């Protein structure tokens, strides 16, 4: 069971990394440091959007419109961190067997 706990924590870490990479990349694109006409940048951006847009769209349905400010990534990061805390506080369940 310990390995299940470690796998869940790894998946949460990977999701955290994807969201942070998406946020940082969106800033770099917005400030024209990165250009979507570059094939590698466009492929990475498209891949991150395909992975994260289903999550963000569900969060955006709940959040009120903020006038151009997208808080969906922040809410997703907070949710991931809350899940991590819940798992860490209940780690004894995974180690009891």
Secondary structure, 3 states (H helix, E strand, C coil): CHHHHHHHHHHHHHHHHHHHHHHHHHHHHHCCCCCCCCHHHHHHHHHHHHHHHHHHHHHHHHCCCCCCCCCHHHHHHHHHHHHHHHHHHCHHHHHCC
